[in-house]
Amino acid sequence: MPISRSPRRNFLKAAGISIALPAFESRRVAAASKNDAGPPKRMVCVGNEFGMYPGSFWPEDEQSLSPLLEPLANHRKNFTLFSHLDHDLNGGHFAVHTFLTGVKAVEAKSLPDGGISLDQRAAEHVGSQTRFPSLTVGSESGLHGGCRMSWTRTGTRVPPIEGPRELFRMLFIDNDSKAKAAATNRISLQESILDAVLGDANSLARRLNPSDKNKLDEYLSSVRAVELKLELDRRWQKVPKPKPSIDEPTDQGLTRDLPKIYDLIALALQTDSTRVATVEVGGSFAASDLGIKKGYHGLSHHGQVQENIDLLVQIERYQVEQFARFLDRLDSMRDASTDQTLLESTSALFGSGMGNANSHTNHDLPIVLAGGGFKHQAMIDSPSAANRRVPLSNLFVSMLQQFGVETDSFAKSTGTLTGLRTA
């Protein structure tokens, strides 16, 4: 069937390209947003590159708090610790990027959903209801080339917002009239280019064998993502950004910036600028800002030297402290559309794709889920036998369903997570 050029926005539907069908959900949700009586759901995913030192992260029993979880004591009823969950993968640091996808990047292209990450799956559901379907905050520097936690369904890494100043300006600073006019012209030009691309694809499709047509389908799925982005940009060009309640921050490096980043994400959620955000703490985290002379990565390979372990735990405890402070912030903010706190409507995931950096293992990942309208308990301990492994992706299915996504699978999931219930 030929690829339609008119109307342009329906070309994938007209072409019958099934690979792109999930993206239409964003359009359906966006179109129905005005009639959606339910309160908005939110999701924040926080991950680091080196995991958590197991000896200080895992508690002695299900009711106690470990040294690394003590900063979360005030939220004991608001979070659940999960044990023996992972993606059943090996690869050390090279598998860290699977934290929110469940699959390695080299395998993603062969999957129907392209190895999309949890946050981007949720962002598709939100669509254009918010100015930013998602916010990804991290660094382009680090051990393996910067932030690699968020991935689209075309297998493309989502580039990060690199600091609180850039994040602040994205959220709260409007372009002047000249810049807006330039942006409108840019959008129109890019839409014209897409029209031309589709015309070429229509001509080319008639001469391709089945194998090459599949490759064209994948390409057109990428085009579809660009088209949706342009539609979103055009829609929000005339909508003023909210007024900030804080001054523009300065960038001081990830370690010192982490509290500012969390504050800005909380404001982004409160102003409904976005409902989905990720924060990656990578190799650019500077231990020296905490008065530690040794590097974060080097300390993660502590070699069982107690001095190194103590310094590593100090770094990791700081990260948990900032996450706990973020939960405090969400708990103090009210949702304007309901009488709930933001914490009640926000699923806040904290963890890593690394189980033990010292031994380069990706099993038994450190996973905490807070808020989000779940009925939390001290710990959910999943079976650990090799033939009965429970995928971390099962938790992601439960999170997506609570977010409002109608799905029963994600990556290599086998269902929802047993024992996790909604409030």
LUMVOKOL-310221 format. One record per residue: residue number from 1; residue in one letter; z, x, y of N, C-alpha, C in turn. Coordinates in steps of 0.2 Angstrom, whole numbers. Atoms other than C-alpha are relative to their C-alpha. Example, Ala and Ser with C-alpha at 12.3 -4.5 7.8 and 13.67 -1.06 7.14 Angstrom:
% LUMVOKOL-310221
  vexvo  gulo   n_pz   n_px   n_py  ca_pz  ca_px  ca_py   c_pz   c_px   c_py
      1     a      0      4     -6     39     62    -22      0      4      6
      2     s     -1     -4     -6     36     68     -5      3     -4      5
END
This chain:
% LUMVOKOL-310221
  vexvo  gulo   n_pz   n_px   n_py  ca_pz  ca_px  ca_py   c_pz   c_px   c_py
      1     m      0      4     -6      0      0      0      0      4      6
      2     p      1     -5     -6     -5      8     17      7     -1      4
      3     i     -6      0     -5      9     13     29     -2     -3      6
      4     s      1      4     -6     10      1     43      1      4      7
      5     r     -2     -3     -6      9      7     61      2     -5      5
      6     s     -2      5     -5     13     -9     69      3     -6     -4
      7     p     -5     -4     -5     27    -13     71      2      6     -4
      8     r     -2     -7      3     32      5     69      6      0     -3
      9     r     -7      0      3     50      1     65      0     -3     -7
     10     n      0      3      7     45     -8     49     -4      4     -5
     11     f      5     -3      4     34      6     42      3      2     -7
     12     l     -3     -2      6     46     11     28      0     -6     -5
     13     k      0      7      4     48     -7     22     -7     -2     -2
     14     a      7      2      1     30    -10     23     -3      5     -6
     15     a      2     -5      4     27      6     13      3     -1     -7
     16     g     -4      1      6     40      1      0      3      6     -3
     17     i     -3     -7      3     48     18     -1      7     -1     -1
     18     s     -7      1      2     64     15    -10      5      5      1
     19     i     -5     -5     -2     72     31     -6      3     -1      6
     20     a     -3      1     -6     75     26     11      4     -7      1
     21     l     -3      6      0     82      9      7      7      0      3
     22     p     -7      0     -3    100     14     10      1      0      7
     23     a      0     -1     -7     96     18     28      0     -7      3
     24     f      0      7     -3     92     -1     31      6     -3      1
     25     e     -7      3      0    110     -5     28      2      1      7
     26     s     -2     -1     -7    113      3     45     -3     -5      5
     27     r      3      5     -4    101     -9     53      3     -7     -1
     28     r     -3      7      2    108    -24     44      7      0      4
     29     v     -7      0     -2    126    -19     49      0     -1      8
     30     a      0     -1     -7    121    -15     67     -3     -7      3
     31     a      3      7     -2    111    -32     69      6     -5     -1
     32     a     -5      6      1    126    -42     62      7      2      4
     33     s     -6     -2     -3    139    -32     72      4     -5      4
     34     k     -3      5     -5    142    -46     85      3     -5     -4
     35     n     -3      5      4    146    -58     71      5      2     -5
     36     d     -5     -3      5    157    -47     61      7     -1      3
     37     a     -7      2     -2    175    -55     63      5      5     -2
     38     g     -5     -4      3    183    -41     53      2      6      5
     39     p     -2     -6     -4    193    -27     62     -4      6     -2
     40     p      3     -6      2    184    -10     63      4      4     -4
     41     k     -3     -5      4    187      3     50     -2      6      2
     42     r      1     -7     -2    188     21     53      1      5     -5
     43     m     -1     -5      5    187     37     43      0      7      4
     44     v      0     -7     -3    192     55     48      1      5     -7
     45     c      0     -4      6    189     69     35      1      7      3
     46     v     -2     -6     -3    198     86     38     -1      5     -6
     47     g      0     -5      6    194    101     26      0      7      3
     48     n      1     -7     -1    196    120     26     -3      4     -5
     49     e      4     -4      5    187    134     18      3      3     -5
     50     f     -4     -4      4    201    142      9      5     -3     -4
     51     g     -5      4      4    211    128      1      7      1      2
     52     m     -7      0     -1    230    128      0      3      4     -5
     53     y     -3     -4      5    241    141     -8      4     -5     -5
     54     p     -3      5      4    246    131    -24      7      0     -1
     55     g     -7     -1      1    263    138    -26      4     -3      6
     56     s     -4      3     -5    268    131     -9     -3     -7      2
     57     f      3      7     -1    257    115     -9      2     -5     -5
     58     w     -2      5      5    261    106    -25      8      0      0
     59     p     -7      1      0    279     99    -25      2      0     -7
     60     e     -3     -1      7    291    101    -40      0     -6     -4
     61     d      0      7      3    291     82    -43     -4     -4      4
     62     e      4      5     -4    282     67    -37      4     -3      6
     63     q     -4      3     -6    296     62    -25      2      5      5
     64     s     -2     -6     -5    299     79    -16     -6      2      4
     65     l      5     -3     -4    289     87     -3      0      8      0
     66     s      0     -7      1    283    105     -5      0      3      7
     67     p      0     -3     -6    284    118      9     -6     -2      5
     68     l      5      2     -4    267    114     15     -1     -7      2
     69     l      0      7     -2    269     96     15      6     -3      4
     70     e     -5      2     -4    285     95     24     -1     -2      7
     71     p      2      3     -7    277     93     41     -2     -7      0
     72     l      2      7      0    271     76     35      6     -5     -2
     73     a     -6      4      2    289     70     31      0     -7      4
     74     n      0      6     -4    288     57     45     -5     -5     -2
     75     h      5      5      2    273     49     37      1     -1     -7
     76     r      0      0      8    280     49     19     -3     -7     -3
     77     k      2      7      2    276     30     18     -8     -1      2
     78     n      6      1     -3    259     33     26     -6      4     -4
     79     f      5     -4      3    250     45     14      2      1     -8
     80     t      0     -2      7    247     49     -4     -3      7     -2
     81     l      3     -7      3    245     66    -13     -3     -2     -7
     82     f      4      0      6    232     67    -27      0      6     -3
     83     s      1     -6      4    233     79    -41     -5      0     -5
     84     h      5      0      6    220     85    -54     -6     -4      2
     85     l      7      3     -2    205     79    -44     -4      6      2
     86     d      5     -5     -2    190     89    -41     -7     -2     -2
     87     h      7      2      1    171     89    -43     -3      3     -7
     88     d      2     -4      7    171     99    -60     -6      5      1
     89     l      5     -5     -1    161    113    -52      4      7      1
     90     n     -2     -7     -1    163    132    -51     -5      3      5
     91     g      4     -4     -5    157    144    -38      3      3      6
     92     g     -4     -3     -5    171    149    -27     -2     -2      7
     93     h      2      2     -7    167    149     -9     -7     -3      1
     94     f      7      3      0    149    144    -13      0     -7     -2
     95     a     -1      8      2    156    127    -19      4     -3      5
     96     v     -4      3     -5    167    124     -4     -4     -6      3
     97     h      4      5     -4    153    114      4     -1     -6     -4
     98     t      0      7      4    154    101    -10      6     -4      1
     99     f     -6      4     -1    170     95     -4     -1     -8      1
    100     l      1      7     -1    163     79      3     -6     -3     -3
    101     t      6      2      3    147     78     -7      1     -1     -8
    102     g     -1      0      7    153     81    -25     -6      4     -4
    103     v      5     -3      3    137     91    -28     -2      7      4
    104     k      2     -6     -4    130    109    -24     -6     -2      3
    105     a      6      1     -4    117    110    -11     -7      1     -4
    106     v      6     -2      3    104    117    -23     -2     -6     -5
    107     e      1      6      4    106    101    -34     -1     -6      4
    108     a      0      6     -4    106     89    -20     -7     -3      1
    109     k      7      3     -1     87     87    -18     -2     -4     -6
    110     s      2      4      6     85     80    -35      4     -6     -1
    111     l     -4      6      1     98     66    -33     -3     -5      5
    112     p      3      5     -4     93     49    -26      3     -1      7
    113     d     -3      0     -7    105     50    -11      0      7      3
    114     g      0     -6     -3    101     68     -8      6      4      1
    115     g     -7     -4      0    119     74    -10      3     -2      7
    116     i     -4      2     -7    125     64      6      7      1     -1
    117     s     -7     -1      0    142     68     11      4     -7      2
    118     l     -4      6     -1    156     55     12      0     -3      7
    119     d      0      3     -7    157     54     31     -7     -2      2
    120     q      7      3     -2    138     52     33     -2     -6     -4
    121     r      1      7      3    138     38     20      3     -5      4
    122     a     -4      5     -4    151     29     30     -3     -1      7
    123     a      4      1     -6    141     33     46     -6     -4      0
    124     e      6      4      1    126     25     39      2     -8      0
    125     h     -2      7      0    136      9     37      2     -2      7
    126     v     -2      1     -7    142     10     55     -6     -1      4
    127     g      7      1     -3    124     12     61      1      1      8
    128     s      0      0     -7    122      9     80      6     -4      3
    129     q     -5      4     -3    138     -1     82      4      5      5
    130     t     -3     -5     -5    145     15     91     -5      5      3
    131     r      5     -5     -3    137     28    102     -1      5     -4
    132     f      1     -5      5    140     41     89      2     -2     -7
    133     p     -2      2      7    139     36     71      5      4     -3
    134     s     -5     -4      3    149     51     67      0      6      5
    135     l     -1     -6     -4    156     67     75      2      5     -5
    136     t     -1     -5      5    156     83     65      2      6      5
    137     v     -3     -6     -4    167     97     73      2      6     -5
    138     g     -1     -6      4    167    115     67     -2      6      3
    139     s      2     -6     -3    160    132     70     -7      2     -4
    140     e      6     -3      3    143    140     67      1      7     -2
    141     s     -2     -6      3    152    156     63      5      0     -5
    142     g     -5      1      5    162    160     48     -3      4     -6
    143     l      2     -4      6    161    167     30     -7     -1     -2
    144     h      6      1      2    146    158     25     -5     -4      4
    145     g      5      3     -4    136    153     40      3     -6      4
    146     g     -3      5     -4    148    141     48      1     -7     -4
    147     c     -2      7      2    152    122     46     -5     -2     -5
    148     r      5      2      6    144    116     29      3     -6     -3
    149     m     -3      6      3    154    100     26     -3     -6      0
    150     s      4      6     -1    143     86     32     -7      1     -1
    151     w      7     -1      2    126     83     24     -3     -7      0
    152     t      4      6      0    113     69     26     -3     -1     -6
    153     r      3      2      7    104     60     12     -6      3     -1
    154     t      6     -4      1     89     71     15      2      7     -1
    155     g     -3     -7      1    100     86     11      0      5      5
    156     t      0     -4     -6    101     92     28      7      1      3
    157     r     -7     -1     -3    117    100     35      0     -2      7
    158     v     -1      2     -7    124     92     50      3      5      4
    159     p     -2     -6     -4    126    105     64      7     -2      3
    160     p     -6      2     -3    144    105     71      0      0      8
    161     i     -2     -1     -7    151    102     89      5      6     -1
    162     e     -3     -6      1    158    119     91      7      1      4
    163     g     -6     -1     -4    173    116    103      2     -6      4
    164     p     -3      6     -4    184    104    113     -4     -1      6
    165     r      3      2     -6    174    106    129     -7     -3     -1
    166     e      6      3      2    157    102    121      2     -8     -3
    167     l     -2      7      2    166     87    112      2     -5      6
    168     f     -2      4     -6    174     81    128     -6     -2      4
    169     r      6      2     -4    157     81    137     -4     -5     -3
    170     m      4      5      4    148     72    123      3     -7      1
    171     l     -3      7      1    161     58    123      1     -3      7
    172     f     -2      3     -6    165     56    142     -4      1      6
    173     i      4     -2     -6    152     64    154     -7     -3     -1
    174     d      7      4      0    137     53    158     -5      5      4
    175     n      5     -4     -4    121     62    163     -2     -3      7
    176     d      2      3     -7    115     60    181     -7     -3     -1
    177     s      6      4      0    100     49    185     -6      4     -2
    178     k      5     -5      2     88     64    183      0      1     -7
    179     a      0     -2      7     94     69    166     -1     -6     -4
    180     k      1      6      4     94     51    160     -8     -2      0
    181     a      8      1      0     75     49    166     -3      5     -5
    182     a      3     -5      4     71     65    157      1     -1     -8
    183     a     -2      2      7     80     59    141     -4     -6     -2
    184     t      4      5      2     71     43    141     -8      2     -1
    185     n      7     -3      1     54     52    143      0      4     -7
    186     r      0     -4      6     59     63    129      0     -4     -6
    187     i      0      5      5     63     48    118     -7     -3     -1
    188     s      7      3      0     46     40    122     -5      5     -3
    189     l      4     -5      3     37     56    118      1      1     -7
    190     q     -2      0      8     46     58    101     -2     -6     -4
    191     e      2      6      3     42     40     97     -8      0     -1
    192     s      7      0      0     24     43    101     -3      5     -6
    193     i      1     -5      5     24     59     90      1     -3     -7
    194     l     -1      3      6     31     49     76     -5     -5     -2
    195     d      6      4      2     17     36     77     -5      4     -2
    196     a      5     -5      3      5     50     75      1      2     -7
    197     v     -2     -3      7     14     57     60     -1     -6     -5
    198     l      1      5      5     14     40     52     -8     -2     -1
    199     g      7      1      1     -5     38     55     -3      5     -4
    200     d      2     -6      4     -8     55     47      2     -1     -7
    201     a     -2      1      7      3     50     32     -4     -6     -3
    202     n      4      5      3     -6     34     30     -7      2     -3
    203     s      6     -3      2    -22     43     29      0      5     -6
    204     l     -1     -5      6    -15     57     17      2     -4     -6
    205     a     -2      4      6     -7     44      5     -5     -2     -4
    206     r      5      2      4    -23     38     -1     -3      5     -4
    207     r      3     -5      3    -28     55     -7      4      4     -5
    208     l     -5     -3      4    -12     60    -16      1     -2     -7
    209     n     -2      2      6     -8     61    -34      7     -3      0
    210     p     -7      3      0      9     52    -40      5      5      2
    211     s     -6     -6     -2     19     69    -39      0      1      7
    212     d      0     -1     -8     13     72    -21      2     -6      4
    213     k     -2      5     -4     16     55    -16      8     -1      0
    214     n     -7      0      0     34     57    -21      3      5      5
    215     k     -2     -5     -5     35     72    -10     -1     -3      7
    216     l      1      3     -6     28     62      4      5     -5      1
    217     d     -5      4     -1     41     49      1      6      3      3
    218     e     -6     -4     -2     55     62      3     -1      2      8
    219     y      2     -2     -7     46     68     19      1     -6      5
    220     l      0      6     -4     45     50     26      7     -2      1
    221     s     -7      1      0     63     48     22      4      4      6
    222     s     -3     -4     -5     67     62     34     -3     -3      7
    223     v      3      3     -6     55     54     47      4     -6      2
    224     r     -4      6     -1     65     38     45      7      2      4
    225     a     -6     -2     -4     81     47     50     -1      2      7
    226     v      2     -2     -7     73     54     65     -1     -7      4
    227     e      2      7     -3     67     36     70      6     -3      2
    228     l     -6      3     -1     84     29     68      4      3      6
    229     k     -4     -4     -5     92     43     79     -3     -2      7
    230     l      3      2     -7     79     39     93      2     -7      2
    231     e     -2      7     -2     83     21     92      7     -1      3
    232     l     -7      0     -3    101     24     94      0      3      7
    233     d      0     -3     -7     98     36    109     -3     -5      5
    234     r      3      5     -5     87     23    118      5     -6      1
    235     r     -5      6     -1    100      9    115      6      2      4
    236     w     -6     -2     -3    115     19    122     -2      4      7
    237     q      2     -3     -6    105     27    137      3     -4      6
    238     k     -2      4     -5    110     13    148      8     -3      0
    239     v     -7      2      1    128     11    142      5      5      3
    240     p     -4     -5     -3    141     20    153      5      3     -6
    241     k     -5     -3      5    153     32    143      7     -2      3
    242     p     -7      1     -3    172     28    144      3      5      4
    243     k     -4     -5     -5    183     36    157      5      3     -4
    244     p     -5     -4      4    193     50    149      7     -1      3
    245     s     -7      0     -3    212     49    151      3      7      0
    246     i     -2     -7     -1    213     68    150     -5      4      4
    247     d      4     -5     -3    206     83    159     -5      3     -5
    248     e      5     -4      5    191     93    152      4      6     -2
    249     p     -3     -6      3    198    106    140     -4      6      0
    250     t      4     -6      1    193    124    139      0      2     -7
    251     d      0     -3      7    188    133    123      4      6     -1
    252     q     -4     -6      1    200    145    117      0      3     -7
    253     g      0     -2      7    195    148     99      3     -6     -5
    254     l     -1      6      4    197    136     84      8     -1     -1
    255     t     -7      1      1    216    140     81      3     -3      5
    256     r     -3      3     -5    221    136     98     -3     -7      2
    257     d      4      6     -2    208    122    100      2     -6     -5
    258     l      0      6      6    213    112     84      4     -6      3
    259     p     -3      6     -3    226    101     94     -4     -3      4
    260     k      4      3     -5    214     98    107     -6     -4     -3
    261     i      6      3      3    200     93     95      3     -6     -3
    262     y     -3      6      3    212     81     86      1     -5      5
    263     d     -1      5     -6    217     73    103     -6     -3      2
    264     l      6      2     -2    199     71    107     -3     -5     -5
    265     i      2      4      6    195     63     90      4     -7      1
    266     a     -4      6      0    209     51     92     -2     -5      6
    267     l      3      4     -5    202     46    109     -7     -3     -1
    268     a      6      2      2    185     44    102      1     -6     -4
    269     l     -1      6      4    192     32     89      2     -6      4
    270     q     -3      6     -4    202     22    102     -5     -3      5
    271     t      5      3     -5    187     20    114     -6     -3     -4
    272     d      6      3      4    176     15     99     -6      4      1
    273     s      6     -5      0    164     30    103     -3      1     -6
    274     t      2     -1      7    164     33     85      5     -3     -5
    275     r     -5      2      5    172     27     69      1      5     -6
    276     v      1     -5      6    168     42     58      0      7      3
    277     a      0     -7     -2    173     61     61      2      4     -5
    278     t     -2     -5      4    175     77     52      2      6      4
    279     v     -2     -7     -3    184     93     56      0      5     -6
    280     e      0     -5      5    181    109     46      3      6      3
    281     v     -4     -6     -2    193    123     48     -3      6     -5
    282     g      3     -5      3    183    138     43      2      7      1
    283     g     -1     -7      0    182    157     43      1      2      7
    284     s     -1     -2     -7    182    157     62      8     -1      3
    285     f     -7      1     -2    201    152     62      3      7      1
    286     a     -2     -7     -2    209    167     70      8      0     -1
    287     a     -7     -1      2    226    171     62      4      4      6
    288     s     -3     -4     -6    229    183     77      3     -5      5
    289     d     -3      4     -5    232    168     88      7     -3     -2
    290     l     -6      2      3    247    164     77      5      6      0
    291     g     -4     -6      0    254    182     79     -1      4     -6
    292     i      1     -3      7    247    187     62     -6      5      1
    293     k      5     -6     -1    238    204     62     -6      0     -6
    294     k      5      0      5    229    201     45     -5     -6      1
    295     g      5      5      0    213    190     43      2     -6     -5
    296     y     -1      6      4    214    172     36     -4      1     -7
    297     h      4     -1      6    200    176     23      4      5     -4
    298     g     -4     -5      3    209    192     18      6     -2     -3
    299     l     -7      3      2    226    183     16     -1     -5     -6
    300     s      1      5      6    218    170      5     -1      3     -6
    301     h      1     -4      6    214    184     -7      7      4      0
    302     h     -7     -3     -1    233    188     -7      2      5     -6
    303     g     -2     -4      5    233    197    -24      7      0     -3
    304     q     -7      1      2    250    190    -28      5      4      4
    305     v     -5     -4     -4    258    201    -14      4     -5      4
    306     q     -4      5     -3    272    191     -7     -1      0      7
    307     e      1      0     -8    270    197     11     -6     -3      2
    308     n      6      3     -2    252    191     11      1     -7     -1
    309     i     -1      7      1    257    175      3      4     -4      5
    310     d     -4      2     -5    270    172     16     -4     -1      7
    311     l      5      0     -6    257    175     30     -5     -6     -1
    312     l      5      5      1    244    164     22      4     -7      0
    313     v     -3      7      0    257    149     20      2     -1      7
    314     q     -1      2     -7    261    151     38     -6     -3      4
    315     i      6      2     -3    243    149     43     -1     -7     -3
    316     e      2      6      3    241    134     31      5     -5      3
    317     r     -5      5     -2    257    126     37     -2     -2      7
    318     y      2      1     -7    251    127     55     -6     -6      0
    319     q      6      5      1    235    117     49      3     -7     -2
    320     v     -3      6      2    246    104     41      4     -3      6
    321     e     -4      2     -6    257    103     56     -5     -4      5
    322     q      5      3     -5    242     99     67     -3     -7     -3
    323     f      2      6      3    236     86     55      5     -6      0
    324     a     -5      4     -1    253     78     55      1     -3      7
    325     r      0      2     -7    253     78     74     -6     -5      1
    326     f      5      5     -1    236     69     73      2     -7     -3
    327     l     -3      6      3    244     56     62      5     -4      5
    328     d     -5      2     -5    258     54     75     -4     -4      5
    329     r      4      3     -5    244     51     88     -3     -6     -2
    330     l      3      6      2    235     38     78      5     -6      0
    331     d     -5      5      1    251     29     74      3     -2      7
    332     s     -2      2     -7    255     28     93     -5     -4      4
    333     m      6      3     -4    238     21     98     -1     -7     -3
    334     r      2      7      3    234      2     96     -7     -1      0
    335     d      7      2      0    218     -5     91     -1     -6      5
    336     a      1      5     -5    211    -15    106     -2     -7     -3
    337     s      3      6      3    203    -28     94      5     -3     -5
    338     t     -5      3      5    219    -31     83      7      3      2
    339     d     -7     -2     -2    238    -28     84      2      6     -5
    340     q     -1     -5      5    236    -14     71      1      7      4
    341     t      1     -7     -3    239      5     75     -7      3     -2
    342     l      6     -3      3    224     16     73      1      3     -6
    343     l     -1     -3      7    232     24     58     -1     -5     -5
    344     e      1      5      5    232      8     49     -7     -2     -1
    345     s      8      2      1    213      6     52     -4      6     -2
    346     t      4     -7      1    209     25     49      2      3     -6
    347     s     -1     -4      6    207     33     32      0      7      2
    348     a      0     -7     -2    212     51     36      1      4     -6
    349     l      1     -4      6    207     63     22      2      7      2
    350     f     -1     -7     -2    214     81     22      0      3     -7
    351     g      1     -3      6    209     93      9     -5      6      0
    352     s      4     -6      1    197    107      3     -4      0     -6
    353     g      4     -1      6    183    111     -9      2      6     -4
    354     m     -3     -6      3    193    126    -14      7     -1     -3
    355     g     -7      1      3    208    125    -26      4      6      0
    356     n     -4     -6      0    214    143    -27     -5      5      3
    357     a      5     -5     -3    205    155    -15      1      7     -4
    358     n     -2     -6      3    214    170    -24     -4      1     -6
    359     s      3      0      6    206    166    -40     -7     -3      0
    360     h      6      3     -1    190    158    -33     -2     -6     -5
    361     t      1      6      4    192    142    -42      0     -6      4
    362     n      1      6     -4    187    125    -37      3     -6     -3
    363     h     -3      6      3    198    114    -48      7     -1      3
    364     d     -7      3     -3    214    104    -44      0      1      8
    365     l      0      0     -7    209    102    -26      6     -3      4
    366     p     -6      3     -4    223     99    -13     -3     -6      4
    367     i      2      6     -4    220     81     -7      5     -4      2
    368     v     -5      5     -3    230     70      4     -4     -5      4
    369     l      4      6     -3    224     53     10      6     -4      4
    370     a     -5      3     -4    234     45     25     -3     -6      3
    371     g      2      5     -4    233     28     33     -6     -4     -3
    372     g      6      3      3    217     17     31      1     -7     -3
    373     g     -1      6      3    226      1     25      1      0     -7
    374     f     -1     -1      7    230      8      8      8     -1     -1
    375     k     -7      0      2    246      5     -1      2      7     -3
    376     h     -1     -7      1    252     23     -1      7      1     -5
    377     q     -6     -2      4    264     31    -14      1      7      0
    378     a     -1     -7     -1    271     48    -16     -5      4     -3
    379     m      6     -3      3    258     54    -28     -3     -4     -5
    380     i      4      2      6    244     49    -40     -2      6     -4
    381     d      2     -6      4    243     61    -54     -5     -2     -5
    382     s      5      2      4    227     59    -63      0      5     -6
    383     p      0     -4      6    224     65    -81     -4      7      1
    384     s      3     -7     -1    220     84    -82     -4      3     -6
    385     a      3     -3      6    213     86    -99     -7      1      1
    386     a      7     -2     -2    196     94    -99     -5     -6     -2
    387     n      4      5      2    188     79   -108      2     -7      3
    388     r     -2      6     -3    196     66    -97      1      1      8
    389     r     -1     -1     -8    194     73    -79     -2     -6      4
    390     v      2      5     -5    194     61    -65     -3      3      6
    391     p      4     -3     -6    181     65    -52      3     -2      7
    392     l     -2      1     -7    187     67    -34     -5     -6      3
    393     s      4      5     -3    172     56    -30      2     -7     -2
    394     n     -3      7      1    181     41    -38      4     -2      6
    395     l     -4      2     -6    193     42    -23     -5     -2      6
    396     f      5      1     -6    178     43    -11     -3     -8     -1
    397     v      3      7      1    171     26    -19      5     -5      3
    398     s     -5      5     -2    188     18    -16      0      0      8
    399     m      0     -1     -7    188     25      2     -6     -4      4
    400     l      6      4     -3    170     18      5      0     -7      0
    401     q     -1      7      1    174      1     -2      5     -2      6
    402     q     -5      2     -5    189      0     10     -3      0      7
    403     f      3      0     -6    178      5     24     -5     -5      1
    404     g      4      5      0    167     -9     20     -7      1     -3
    405     v      7     -2      3    152     -1     11      0     -3     -7
    406     e      0      3      7    147    -11     -4     -4      4     -5
    407     t      2     -5      5    145      2    -17      5      1     -6
    408     d     -4     -1      5    152      6    -34     -1      7     -3
    409     s      2     -7      2    146     24    -35      0      5      6
    410     f      1     -5     -5    146     40    -26      0      7     -4
    411     a      1     -6      3    139     57    -32      2     -1     -8
    412     k     -1      1      7    146     59    -50      6     -4     -2
    413     s     -5      4      1    159     46    -49      0     -4     -6
    414     t      0      4      6    164     35    -64      3     -7      2
    415     g     -3      6     -2    172     21    -54      4      1      6
    416     t     -5     -1     -5    186     18    -41      5      4     -3
    417     l     -6     -4      2    202     28    -42      5     -4     -2
    418     t     -5      4      3    214     21    -54      7      1      4
    419     g     -6     -1     -3    231     18    -46      0     -1      8
    420     l      1      1     -8    225     17    -27     -1     -7      1
    421     r      1      7     -2    227      0    -20      1     -1      7
    422     t      0      2     -7    225     -8     -3      6     -4      1
    423     a     -7      4     -2    240    -15      7     -1     -7      0
END
